[in-house]
Amino acid sequence: MKIFAERLKELRIMKNLSQRDLAKETGFTQAAIAYWENATRVPAATAVVVFAKYFGVTADYLLGLED
């Protein structure tokens, strides 16, 4: 899940959002986003879908299955 962590953080920074801002936008907690960005927890499939839609990328991209 390291690639997910890297891509989530990269996309968040590209949108100039803090973890708190992203949490408000997506309905997750700031703590959950921190866990995912630090690769200490694995996101549920529903979270991956929410982020894919929010950032306009595919779930496969977020999971490192495509570039």
C-alpha positions as CSV (number, residue, x, y, z in Angstrom):
1,M,0.0,0.0,0.0
2,K,3.1,2.2,-0.1
3,I,2.2,3.4,-3.6
4,F,-1.3,4.3,-2.5
5,A,0.1,6.4,0.3
6,E,2.5,8.2,-2.0
7,R,-0.1,8.9,-4.6
8,L,-2.7,10.1,-2.2
9,K,-0.3,12.5,-0.6
10,E,1.0,13.7,-4.0
11,L,-2.5,14.3,-5.3
12,R,-3.5,16.1,-2.1
13,I,-0.4,18.4,-2.3
14,M,-1.1,19.1,-6.0
15,K,-4.5,20.4,-5.0
16,N,-2.9,22.5,-2.2
17,L,-4.9,20.8,0.5
18,S,-4.0,20.0,4.0
19,Q,-5.0,16.6,5.4
20,R,-7.7,18.4,7.4
21,D,-9.0,20.1,4.2
22,L,-9.1,16.8,2.4
23,A,-10.9,15.2,5.3
24,K,-13.6,17.8,5.1
25,E,-14.0,17.4,1.4
26,T,-14.3,13.6,1.4
27,G,-15.9,12.9,4.8
28,F,-13.0,11.0,6.3
29,T,-11.2,12.0,9.4
30,Q,-7.8,13.8,9.3
31,A,-6.4,10.9,11.4
32,A,-7.6,8.3,8.7
33,I,-5.9,10.3,6.0
34,A,-2.7,10.5,8.0
35,Y,-2.7,6.7,8.6
36,W,-3.2,6.1,4.8
37,E,-0.5,8.6,3.8
38,N,1.9,7.0,6.2
39,A,0.9,3.5,5.0
40,T,0.2,2.4,8.6
41,R,-3.4,1.3,7.7
42,V,-5.0,0.0,4.5
43,P,-8.0,1.9,3.2
44,A,-11.3,0.2,2.5
45,A,-12.3,-0.2,-1.2
46,T,-14.9,2.5,-0.6
47,A,-12.3,5.0,0.4
48,V,-10.2,4.3,-2.7
49,V,-13.3,4.9,-4.9
50,V,-14.1,8.2,-3.1
51,F,-10.5,9.4,-3.6
52,A,-10.5,8.3,-7.2
53,K,-13.7,10.3,-8.0
54,Y,-12.5,13.3,-6.0
55,F,-9.1,13.6,-7.7
56,G,-10.4,12.5,-11.1
57,V,-8.1,9.4,-11.4
58,T,-8.8,5.7,-11.5
59,A,-8.7,3.4,-8.6
60,D,-6.1,1.4,-10.5
61,Y,-3.9,4.5,-10.6
62,L,-4.2,5.1,-6.8
63,L,-3.4,1.4,-6.2
64,G,-0.4,1.4,-8.4
65,L,-1.9,-0.9,-11.0
66,E,-1.4,1.6,-13.8
67,D,0.6,4.8,-14.3
